[in-house]
Amino acid sequence: MALPRSRAVGSFIFTMTNSISSSDPEQTETDLARLERRWTELLSELRVAQTGTQILTGFLLSLVLQPLFQSITAGEKFLYLCLVVLAVLATVLAIAPVSFHRAVFGHPGAKAAIVASTHLILRLTLVVISLVLAGTVAFVFAVAVDQTAGIIAGIIAFAGIAVAWVVTPYRALRGLPR
């Protein structure tokens, strides 16, 4: 077994090995154990997504009750309504795997379908959440400063999300064995 080597990437330190350890659980676990582990990992991710989407949806829904809301432009109101729809969609998607699990639980082969579907739903949820987050930043900056600041802030927010949620994980994958 090769000794681990470290490589600095930005302010992070990643430890990489030259070969897969024989104690790697993915190499020795059964298909059922792998499905159970993946389901447990997906549930942990869903808990984060569900909490975040519910808080963001609540925040957006409460804005209409604020006195300043009555003075926003028609374009800002349109953006706000789009964000509310997307936030509700993100919340529905984040909760959907629970309903799916209840509907198919106990059927032969259901675990594989549950894990595969939840994986897909969670990825779609993250796409919608990224749009809501960037759109919310754009909305707040448009109302607080002006439309140009809103557009710039929204683009910067979306770029930051893309780097954190897409670029960084895929860069990390390049260093892993296939």
N, C-alpha and C positions, 0 to 999 in steps of 0.2 A: 504494500500500500504506500502510495506516495505521501510525502509530508505536505501539509497544507501550506500554501503560500498566500500572502496578502497583497492586495493591490488597492491603492487609494484611488477613489473616484469621487471627485469633488470633496466634500467633507465626510464622506462615508468610507468605511473600510469593509471590503468584501473578502471573505476567506474562500478560496477556491481550491479544489483538489484536482489532481491530474487523472484520477480514476474514481469510479463509483465504488464506494465502500460496500463490502459484503453485508454490512449491517443496515443497509438502506432499506427501510420498511417497504418501499414500493417494489423492491425486487423480490421480497419474500412473502408478501401478504397475499391472501386468497382474493379472488374476484369479489366475493361478498364483503370481506373485510375492507377492501379498497372502496367499494360503494358506500359502506357505512362511514368510513373516514371522510370521503368526499362529501357525503351528505352533511356530516357534522361541520365540516369546514364551510360549506355553503350556508348552513344555518347561522353560523357566526357572522358571516359577511352580510346576510340578510338582516340580521338584527341591527347592524350599523346603518344599512341603507334604509330600513323601515323607520328608525328613529329620526334620521336626518331628513327624510322626505316629509314625515309628519310635522316636524318642527318648521321646516321651510314652508309647507303648505299653510300651516296655521299663521305664520308670519304674513304671508301674502294675503290670506283671507282677512286678516285684521287691518290691513292698510286702508281698505275702503271705508272703514269707520273713523279714520283720522280726519280732522278738519282740513288739512292741507290737500287731501285727495281731491276735493271739489275744485281746486284751482289748477289741476294738471291739464295738459293739452289733450286733444283727441288722439294724437299719435301715442302719447304716454299711456292713455287709457287703453288703447288697443294693445300695446305691448304688455301692460298689466294683465289684461284678460287672457292673452296668449300664455303668459307665465302661470296664471292660475290653472288654466286647462292642463298645461304641461306638468305642473306640480301635482295636480290630482292624478294625472296619468302615471306619474312616477310612483305615487303612493299606492295606486291600484296594482301596478306591476310589482312593487316590492312586497305586497301582501299576497299576490297571486299564487306563489308556490305553496302557501299554506292551504289554500283552497284545493289546489291540484293534488297535494299530498292526501288531503281528506278524501277526495273523490276516488283515488286509485289505490289507496293504502290497503294492503292485504291481498291484492291480486297477484297471481304468479307473474314474476318478471317486472313488477311495478317499480321496484327500487331503481333499476337502471333507467327506466323512463322518467322517474321523478328527478333523479340526479341530472340527466341530460337536459330535461326541460327547465329545471331550476337554473342550471348553468346558463342557458340561452336567455331566460327571462332576466336574470341578474345582469348580464351584459347589456341587454336592452335598457334596463333600469338605469344603469350607469350612464348610458348615452343621454337619456332623457334628463337625468339629474344634472349632467354637465351643461345642457342647454338651459335648464332652469337657473342654475347658479350663475352662469355667465350673463344670462338675460336679466337676472335680478340685480347684478352689479351694474349693468348698463342702465336699467330703470332708475336705480337710486342715483347714479351720477347724472342722468338726464334731468331728473327732478331737482337735485341739489345744485347742479352747476349749469349745464346746458346739454343740448342734443349731441354736439360734437364730443364733449367729455364723456357722455354716455356710450357713444359708439366706440371710442378709444378704450375706455375702461372695460367694456364688454369683450372686445377683441383680446385685450391683455389677459382678462380673466379666463377666457376660453383657451388661449395659448398656454397659460399656466396649468390649467386642468389637463390639457392634452399632454403636456410634458410629464406631469405627475402621474397620470393614470394610464398613459399609453406608451410614451417614449421610454420612460425610465424602466418599466417592467420588461419591455421588449429588449432593451439594451442589456438588462440583467440576464435575460434568457440566452443571449448570445454566448455568455461565458459558461453555460451549463452543458453537460454532455447530452447528446441526443439519445 
